[in-house]
């Protein structure tokens, strides 16, 4: 099972399995439709600065 970790302001936010799966599936779906992303993805890191 994929592991998704959410941190906000450097504080880890606990995610239930359902939320981890949802976050993982959303990001994987986005990446599968993006050119230049390798098919075999092992790790993904996303940083959003607001």
mmCIF file of the N, C-alpha and C atoms, coordinates in Angstrom:
data_MODEL
# 
_entry.id   MODEL 
# 
loop_
_atom_site.group_PDB 
_atom_site.id 
_atom_site.type_symbol 
_atom_site.label_atom_id 
_atom_site.label_alt_id 
_atom_site.label_comp_id 
_atom_site.label_asym_id 
_atom_site.label_entity_id 
_atom_site.label_seq_id 
_atom_site.pdbx_PDB_ins_code 
_atom_site.Cartn_x 
_atom_site.Cartn_y 
_atom_site.Cartn_z 
_atom_site.occupancy 
_atom_site.B_iso_or_equiv 
_atom_site.pdbx_formal_charge 
_atom_site.auth_seq_id 
_atom_site.auth_comp_id 
_atom_site.auth_asym_id 
_atom_site.auth_atom_id 
_atom_site.pdbx_PDB_model_num 
ATOM 1   N N  . UNK A 1 1  ? 0.833  -1.183 0.000   1.00 0.00 ? 1  UNK A N  1 
ATOM 2   C CA . UNK A 1 1  ? 0.000  0.000  0.000   1.00 0.00 ? 1  UNK A CA 1 
ATOM 3   C C  . UNK A 1 1  ? 0.877  1.246  0.000   1.00 0.00 ? 1  UNK A C  1 
ATOM 4   N N  . UNK A 1 2  ? 0.550  2.227  -0.837  1.00 0.00 ? 2  UNK A N  1 
ATOM 5   C CA . UNK A 1 2  ? 1.321  3.470  -0.866  1.00 0.00 ? 2  UNK A CA 1 
ATOM 6   C C  . UNK A 1 2  ? 1.211  4.209  0.471   1.00 0.00 ? 2  UNK A C  1 
ATOM 7   N N  . UNK A 1 3  ? 2.234  4.963  0.770   1.00 0.00 ? 3  UNK A N  1 
ATOM 8   C CA . UNK A 1 3  ? 2.233  5.777  1.981   1.00 0.00 ? 3  UNK A CA 1 
ATOM 9   C C  . UNK A 1 3  ? 2.255  7.236  1.560   1.00 0.00 ? 3  UNK A C  1 
ATOM 10  N N  . UNK A 1 4  ? 1.272  8.002  2.006   1.00 0.00 ? 4  UNK A N  1 
ATOM 11  C CA . UNK A 1 4  ? 1.226  9.434  1.741   1.00 0.00 ? 4  UNK A CA 1 
ATOM 12  C C  . UNK A 1 4  ? 1.388  10.157 3.073   1.00 0.00 ? 4  UNK A C  1 
ATOM 13  N N  . UNK A 1 5  ? 2.272  11.121 3.098   1.00 0.00 ? 5  UNK A N  1 
ATOM 14  C CA . UNK A 1 5  ? 2.523  11.901 4.311   1.00 0.00 ? 5  UNK A CA 1 
ATOM 15  C C  . UNK A 1 5  ? 2.203  13.358 3.994   1.00 0.00 ? 5  UNK A C  1 
ATOM 16  N N  . UNK A 1 6  ? 1.399  13.966 4.820   1.00 0.00 ? 6  UNK A N  1 
ATOM 17  C CA . UNK A 1 6  ? 1.031  15.366 4.647   1.00 0.00 ? 6  UNK A CA 1 
ATOM 18  C C  . UNK A 1 6  ? 1.650  16.176 5.772   1.00 0.00 ? 6  UNK A C  1 
ATOM 19  N N  . UNK A 1 7  ? 2.372  17.235 5.405   1.00 0.00 ? 7  UNK A N  1 
ATOM 20  C CA . UNK A 1 7  ? 2.937  18.147 6.386   1.00 0.00 ? 7  UNK A CA 1 
ATOM 21  C C  . UNK A 1 7  ? 2.475  19.562 6.049   1.00 0.00 ? 7  UNK A C  1 
ATOM 22  N N  . UNK A 1 8  ? 2.023  20.291 7.048   1.00 0.00 ? 8  UNK A N  1 
ATOM 23  C CA . UNK A 1 8  ? 1.615  21.680 6.882   1.00 0.00 ? 8  UNK A CA 1 
ATOM 24  C C  . UNK A 1 8  ? 2.412  22.500 7.890   1.00 0.00 ? 8  UNK A C  1 
ATOM 25  N N  . UNK A 1 9  ? 3.125  23.491 7.390   1.00 0.00 ? 9  UNK A N  1 
ATOM 26  C CA . UNK A 1 9  ? 4.009  24.304 8.243   1.00 0.00 ? 9  UNK A CA 1 
ATOM 27  C C  . UNK A 1 9  ? 4.939  23.415 9.062   1.00 0.00 ? 9  UNK A C  1 
ATOM 28  N N  . UNK A 1 10 ? 5.494  22.402 8.390   1.00 0.00 ? 10 UNK A N  1 
ATOM 29  C CA . UNK A 1 10 ? 6.449  21.449 8.966   1.00 0.00 ? 10 UNK A CA 1 
ATOM 30  C C  . UNK A 1 10 ? 5.846  20.596 10.087  1.00 0.00 ? 10 UNK A C  1 
ATOM 31  N N  . UNK A 1 11 ? 4.519  20.526 10.168  1.00 0.00 ? 11 UNK A N  1 
ATOM 32  C CA . UNK A 1 11 ? 3.844  19.684 11.151  1.00 0.00 ? 11 UNK A CA 1 
ATOM 33  C C  . UNK A 1 11 ? 3.149  18.548 10.414  1.00 0.00 ? 11 UNK A C  1 
ATOM 34  N N  . UNK A 1 12 ? 3.445  17.310 10.813  1.00 0.00 ? 12 UNK A N  1 
ATOM 35  C CA . UNK A 1 12 ? 2.820  16.161 10.175  1.00 0.00 ? 12 UNK A CA 1 
ATOM 36  C C  . UNK A 1 12 ? 1.343  16.105 10.547  1.00 0.00 ? 12 UNK A C  1 
ATOM 37  N N  . UNK A 1 13 ? 0.523  15.932 9.522   1.00 0.00 ? 13 UNK A N  1 
ATOM 38  C CA . UNK A 1 13 ? -0.915 15.821 9.696   1.00 0.00 ? 13 UNK A CA 1 
ATOM 39  C C  . UNK A 1 13 ? -1.281 14.348 9.536   1.00 0.00 ? 13 UNK A C  1 
ATOM 40  N N  . UNK A 1 14 ? -1.857 13.720 10.559  1.00 0.00 ? 14 UNK A N  1 
ATOM 41  C CA . UNK A 1 14 ? -2.183 12.298 10.439  1.00 0.00 ? 14 UNK A CA 1 
ATOM 42  C C  . UNK A 1 14 ? -3.287 12.071 9.408   1.00 0.00 ? 14 UNK A C  1 
ATOM 43  N N  . UNK A 1 15 ? -3.098 11.064 8.563   1.00 0.00 ? 15 UNK A N  1 
ATOM 44  C CA . UNK A 1 15 ? -4.076 10.708 7.539   1.00 0.00 ? 15 UNK A CA 1 
ATOM 45  C C  . UNK A 1 15 ? -4.511 9.266  7.734   1.00 0.00 ? 15 UNK A C  1 
ATOM 46  N N  . UNK A 1 16 ? -5.805 9.034  7.695   1.00 0.00 ? 16 UNK A N  1 
ATOM 47  C CA . UNK A 1 16 ? -6.316 7.667  7.731   1.00 0.00 ? 16 UNK A CA 1 
ATOM 48  C C  . UNK A 1 16 ? -6.005 7.011  6.392   1.00 0.00 ? 16 UNK A C  1 
ATOM 49  N N  . UNK A 1 17 ? -6.070 5.687  6.346   1.00 0.00 ? 17 UNK A N  1 
ATOM 50  C CA . UNK A 1 17 ? -5.754 4.947  5.121   1.00 0.00 ? 17 UNK A CA 1 
ATOM 51  C C  . UNK A 1 17 ? -6.551 5.458  3.931   1.00 0.00 ? 17 UNK A C  1 
ATOM 52  N N  . UNK A 1 18 ? -7.836 5.740  4.136   1.00 0.00 ? 18 UNK A N  1 
ATOM 53  C CA . UNK A 1 18 ? -8.685 6.233  3.053   1.00 0.00 ? 18 UNK A CA 1 
ATOM 54  C C  . UNK A 1 18 ? -8.146 7.531  2.475   1.00 0.00 ? 18 UNK A C  1 
ATOM 55  N N  . UNK A 1 19 ? -7.730 8.456  3.344   1.00 0.00 ? 19 UNK A N  1 
ATOM 56  C CA . UNK A 1 19 ? -7.208 9.743  2.882   1.00 0.00 ? 19 UNK A CA 1 
ATOM 57  C C  . UNK A 1 19 ? -5.863 9.572  2.185   1.00 0.00 ? 19 UNK A C  1 
ATOM 58  N N  . UNK A 1 20 ? -5.020 8.658  2.683   1.00 0.00 ? 20 UNK A N  1 
ATOM 59  C CA . UNK A 1 20 ? -3.748 8.378  2.015   1.00 0.00 ? 20 UNK A CA 1 
ATOM 60  C C  . UNK A 1 20 ? -4.001 7.848  0.609   1.00 0.00 ? 20 UNK A C  1 
ATOM 61  N N  . UNK A 1 21 ? -4.936 6.907  0.487   1.00 0.00 ? 21 UNK A N  1 
ATOM 62  C CA . UNK A 1 21 ? -5.258 6.342  -0.829  1.00 0.00 ? 21 UNK A CA 1 
ATOM 63  C C  . UNK A 1 21 ? -5.802 7.416  -1.761  1.00 0.00 ? 21 UNK A C  1 
ATOM 64  N N  . UNK A 1 22 ? -6.682 8.275  -1.260  1.00 0.00 ? 22 UNK A N  1 
ATOM 65  C CA . UNK A 1 22 ? -7.275 9.318  -2.092  1.00 0.00 ? 22 UNK A CA 1 
ATOM 66  C C  . UNK A 1 22 ? -6.203 10.290 -2.590  1.00 0.00 ? 22 UNK A C  1 
ATOM 67  N N  . UNK A 1 23 ? -5.342 10.738 -1.692  1.00 0.00 ? 23 UNK A N  1 
ATOM 68  C CA . UNK A 1 23 ? -4.282 11.667 -2.075  1.00 0.00 ? 23 UNK A CA 1 
ATOM 69  C C  . UNK A 1 23 ? -3.341 11.028 -3.101  1.00 0.00 ? 23 UNK A C  1 
ATOM 70  N N  . UNK A 1 24 ? -2.984 9.778  -2.864  1.00 0.00 ? 24 UNK A N  1 
ATOM 71  C CA . UNK A 1 24 ? -2.106 9.051  -3.784  1.00 0.00 ? 24 UNK A CA 1 
ATOM 72  C C  . UNK A 1 24 ? -2.741 8.922  -5.158  1.00 0.00 ? 24 UNK A C  1 
ATOM 73  N N  . UNK A 1 25 ? -4.013 8.543  -5.211  1.00 0.00 ? 25 UNK A N  1 
ATOM 74  C CA . UNK A 1 25 ? -4.687 8.357  -6.498  1.00 0.00 ? 25 UNK A CA 1 
ATOM 75  C C  . UNK A 1 25 ? -4.844 9.655  -7.269  1.00 0.00 ? 25 UNK A C  1 
ATOM 76  N N  . UNK A 1 26 ? -5.118 10.742 -6.568  1.00 0.00 ? 26 UNK A N  1 
ATOM 77  C CA . UNK A 1 26 ? -5.238 12.048 -7.235  1.00 0.00 ? 26 UNK A CA 1 
ATOM 78  C C  . UNK A 1 26 ? -3.915 12.436 -7.885  1.00 0.00 ? 26 UNK A C  1 
ATOM 79  N N  . UNK A 1 27 ? -2.827 12.314 -7.127  1.00 0.00 ? 27 UNK A N  1 
ATOM 80  C CA . UNK A 1 27 ? -1.512 12.708 -7.648  1.00 0.00 ? 27 UNK A CA 1 
ATOM 81  C C  . UNK A 1 27 ? -1.075 11.771 -8.781  1.00 0.00 ? 27 UNK A C  1 
ATOM 82  N N  . UNK A 1 28 ? -1.284 10.466 -8.631  1.00 0.00 ? 28 UNK A N  1 
ATOM 83  C CA . UNK A 1 28 ? -0.910 9.529  -9.696  1.00 0.00 ? 28 UNK A CA 1 
ATOM 84  C C  . UNK A 1 28 ? -1.703 9.812  -10.968 1.00 0.00 ? 28 UNK A C  1 
ATOM 85  N N  . UNK A 1 29 ? -2.989 10.095 -10.844 1.00 0.00 ? 29 UNK A N  1 
ATOM 86  C CA . UNK A 1 29 ? -3.800 10.429 -12.015 1.00 0.00 ? 29 UNK A CA 1 
ATOM 87  C C  . UNK A 1 29 ? -3.298 11.669 -12.715 1.00 0.00 ? 29 UNK A C  1 
ATOM 88  N N  . UNK A 1 30 ? -2.923 12.676 -11.948 1.00 0.00 ? 30 UNK A N  1 
ATOM 89  C CA . UNK A 1 30 ? -2.364 13.899 -12.517 1.00 0.00 ? 30 UNK A CA 1 
ATOM 90  C C  . UNK A 1 30 ? -1.076 13.603 -13.265 1.00 0.00 ? 30 UNK A C  1 
ATOM 91  N N  . UNK A 1 31 ? -0.191 12.815 -12.658 1.00 0.00 ? 31 UNK A N  1 
ATOM 92  C CA . UNK A 1 31 ? 1.108  12.530 -13.263 1.00 0.00 ? 31 UNK A CA 1 
ATOM 93  C C  . UNK A 1 31 ? 0.997  11.663 -14.507 1.00 0.00 ? 31 UNK A C  1 
ATOM 94  N N  . UNK A 1 32 ? 0.050  10.720 -14.523 1.00 0.00 ? 32 UNK A N  1 
ATOM 95  C CA . UNK A 1 32 ? -0.110 9.847  -15.693 1.00 0.00 ? 32 UNK A CA 1 
ATOM 96  C C  . UNK A 1 32 ? -0.511 10.624 -16.932 1.00 0.00 ? 32 UNK A C  1 
ATOM 97  N N  . UNK A 1 33 ? -1.161 11.775 -16.751 1.00 0.00 ? 33 UNK A N  1 
ATOM 98  C CA . UNK A 1 33 ? -1.569 12.568 -17.900 1.00 0.00 ? 33 UNK A CA 1 
ATOM 99  C C  . UNK A 1 33 ? -0.590 13.699 -18.209 1.00 0.00 ? 33 UNK A C  1 
ATOM 100 N N  . UNK A 1 34 ? 0.559  13.714 -17.531 1.00 0.00 ? 34 UNK A N  1 
ATOM 101 C CA . UNK A 1 34 ? 1.562  14.760 -17.729 1.00 0.00 ? 34 UNK A CA 1 
ATOM 102 C C  . UNK A 1 34 ? 2.745  14.206 -18.527 1.00 0.00 ? 34 UNK A C  1 
ATOM 103 N N  . UNK A 1 35 ? 3.080  14.897 -19.611 1.00 0.00 ? 35 UNK A N  1 
ATOM 104 C CA . UNK A 1 35 ? 4.202  14.462 -20.440 1.00 0.00 ? 35 UNK A CA 1 
ATOM 105 C C  . UNK A 1 35 ? 5.514  14.607 -19.686 1.00 0.00 ? 35 UNK A C  1 
ATOM 106 N N  . UNK A 1 36 ? 6.439  13.679 -19.944 1.00 0.00 ? 36 UNK A N  1 
ATOM 107 C CA . UNK A 1 36 ? 7.774  13.747 -19.373 1.00 0.00 ? 36 UNK A CA 1 
ATOM 108 C C  . UNK A 1 36 ? 7.927  13.025 -18.043 1.00 0.00 ? 36 UNK A C  1 
ATOM 109 N N  . UNK A 1 37 ? 6.832  12.499 -17.504 1.00 0.00 ? 37 UNK A N  1 
ATOM 110 C CA . UNK A 1 37 ? 6.894  11.776 -16.231 1.00 0.00 ? 37 UNK A CA 1 
ATOM 111 C C  . UNK A 1 37 ? 7.175  10.307 -16.541 1.00 0.00 ? 37 UNK A C  1 
ATOM 112 N N  . UNK A 1 38 ? 8.184  9.703  -15.905 1.00 0.00 ? 38 UNK A N  1 
ATOM 113 C CA . UNK A 1 38 ? 8.485  8.300  -16.175 1.00 0.00 ? 38 UNK A CA 1 
ATOM 114 C C  . UNK A 1 38 ? 7.321  7.389  -15.771 1.00 0.00 ? 38 UNK A C  1 
ATOM 115 N N  . UNK A 1 39 ? 7.195  6.255  -16.465 1.00 0.00 ? 39 UNK A N  1 
ATOM 116 C CA . UNK A 1 39 ? 6.120  5.315  -16.149 1.00 0.00 ? 39 UNK A CA 1 
ATOM 117 C C  . UNK A 1 39 ? 6.331  4.659  -14.791 1.00 0.00 ? 39 UNK A C  1 
ATOM 118 N N  . UNK A 1 40 ? 7.574  4.342  -14.464 1.00 0.00 ? 40 UNK A N  1 
ATOM 119 C CA . UNK A 1 40 ? 7.875  3.677  -13.202 1.00 0.00 ? 40 UNK A CA 1 
ATOM 120 C C  . UNK A 1 40 ? 8.198  4.735  -12.149 1.00 0.00 ? 40 UNK A C  1 
ATOM 121 N N  . UNK A 1 41 ? 7.200  5.085  -11.346 1.00 0.00 ? 41 UNK A N  1 
ATOM 122 C CA . UNK A 1 41 ? 7.375  6.113  -10.315 1.00 0.00 ? 41 UNK A CA 1 
ATOM 123 C C  . UNK A 1 41 ? 7.570  5.424  -8.977  1.00 0.00 ? 41 UNK A C  1 
ATOM 124 N N  . UNK A 1 42 ? 8.657  5.762  -8.285  1.00 0.00 ? 42 UNK A N  1 
ATOM 125 C CA . UNK A 1 42 ? 8.924  5.187  -6.965  1.00 0.00 ? 42 UNK A CA 1 
ATOM 126 C C  . UNK A 1 42 ? 8.598  6.170  -5.841  1.00 0.00 ? 42 UNK A C  1 
ATOM 127 N N  . UNK A 1 43 ? 8.932  7.438  -6.025  1.00 0.00 ? 43 UNK A N  1 
ATOM 128 C CA . UNK A 1 43 ? 8.705  8.457  -5.018  1.00 0.00 ? 43 UNK A CA 1 
ATOM 129 C C  . UNK A 1 43 ? 8.200  9.734  -5.683  1.00 0.00 ? 43 UNK A C  1 
ATOM 130 N N  . UNK A 1 44 ? 7.380  10.467 -4.983  1.00 0.00 ? 44 UNK A N  1 
ATOM 131 C CA . UNK A 1 44 ? 6.892  11.756 -5.456  1.00 0.00 ? 44 UNK A CA 1 
ATOM 132 C C  . UNK A 1 44 ? 7.027  12.745 -4.308  1.00 0.00 ? 44 UNK A C  1 
ATOM 133 N N  . UNK A 1 45 ? 7.568  13.923 -4.597  1.00 0.00 ? 45 UNK A N  1 
ATOM 134 C CA . UNK A 1 45 ? 7.643  14.974 -3.589  1.00 0.00 ? 45 UNK A CA 1 
ATOM 135 C C  . UNK A 1 45 ? 7.012  16.227 -4.181  1.00 0.00 ? 45 UNK A C  1 
ATOM 136 N N  . UNK A 1 46 ? 6.064  16.801 -3.481  1.00 0.00 ? 46 UNK A N  1 
ATOM 137 C CA . UNK A 1 46 ? 5.383  18.011 -3.926  1.00 0.00 ? 46 UNK A CA 1 
ATOM 138 C C  . UNK A 1 46 ? 5.539  19.058 -2.825  1.00 0.00 ? 46 UNK A C  1 
ATOM 139 N N  . UNK A 1 47 ? 5.980  20.250 -3.197  1.00 0.00 ? 47 UNK A N  1 
ATOM 140 C CA . UNK A 1 47 ? 6.068  21.364 -2.273  1.00 0.00 ? 47 UNK A CA 1 
ATOM 141 C C  . UNK A 1 47 ? 5.239  22.500 -2.834  1.00 0.00 ? 47 UNK A C  1 
ATOM 142 N N  . UNK A 1 48 ? 4.331  23.009 -2.034  1.00 0.00 ? 48 UNK A N  1 
ATOM 143 C CA . UNK A 1 48 ? 3.505  24.148 -2.434  1.00 0.00 ? 48 UNK A CA 1 
ATOM 144 C C  . UNK A 1 48 ? 3.726  25.255 -1.413  1.00 0.00 ? 48 UNK A C  1 
ATOM 145 N N  . UNK A 1 49 ? 4.223  26.392 -1.869  1.00 0.00 ? 49 UNK A N  1 
ATOM 146 C CA . UNK A 1 49 ? 4.432  27.526 -0.968  1.00 0.00 ? 49 UNK A CA 1 
ATOM 147 C C  . UNK A 1 49 ? 3.334  28.530 -1.238  1.00 0.00 ? 49 UNK A C  1 
ATOM 148 N N  . UNK A 1 50 ? 2.615  28.892 -0.196  1.00 0.00 ? 50 UNK A N  1 
ATOM 149 C CA . UNK A 1 50 ? 1.514  29.848 -0.315  1.00 0.00 ? 50 UNK A CA 1 
ATOM 150 C C  . UNK A 1 50 ? 1.896  31.187 0.265   1.00 0.00 ? 50 UNK A C  1 
# 
